[in-house]
Amino acid sequence: ANIRGIKFEPLKSELIHFTRARHPRTEYITFRDTRLAPVESARFLGVWINRKLNWKIHGAAIKQKLIK
């Protein structure tokens, strides 16, 4: 990141392991004194993705928007 001039905000960052395994992975990373634990789902450019790469969480988010 330093070579490319990229700056990251650890508090706005999320870690997700993409896997179809039954049990989620628990490995974490430490980023600028902030421990990032893996999450089940995260939003990226307005699209909700989950660790199994299916569209259930995104569909539920869209449905909630339509209800509002």
N, C-alpha and C positions, 0 to 999 in steps of 0.2 A: 504494500500500500504506500509506503514512504517513497519508493522509487517512482511510482506512478502518480504520486500527488493525491492519493485518495484518502479521505478522512472518514472515519466511522464513529458513530455515537453508540457506545456499548449499551446504554439504557434503551435504545430504540432497536437493538438487534435481537434476533431470535435464532435459535438453533433447531433444526429439524432434520431427523434422519429418515430418508425415504426407504421404506422397506415394507414388504407384505407379510413379514413375520407376525405371529400371533401376539408376541410380547414386544413392546417397544424397547428400543435400545436406551440405555441409561447413561452413556458416556457424556461428559460435559466438557466444555472448554473454558479457560480463564482468559478473559480479554480485557486488558488494562485494569486489572484488579477487580473485575466484575465477573462473577461466575455465571455462565450461560448454560442452563439446563435445557435439555430437549423438550419441545412442546409437541402436542398431538397435531395441531393445525396452526397455520399462520396466513396472514394476508400479504400478497405480493402484487403490487400494481393493480389493486382492486379485485384480485381474484383470490378466493380462499382455497388453499391447498392443504391436504392432510398427508400424513406419513405414508398412507397406502395409495396415494395418488388416484383416489376416486373423487367423484364430484358431489358426494352427499352433503358435505359441509358448505360448499358454495351454493348448492341448490337451496339449502335451508336459509342461508343468508339472503338470497334473492327473494325467497318467499316472505321473509320478515319485512323486507323493504316494500314489497307489494302490499302487504297488509297495512302498513303505515300509510 
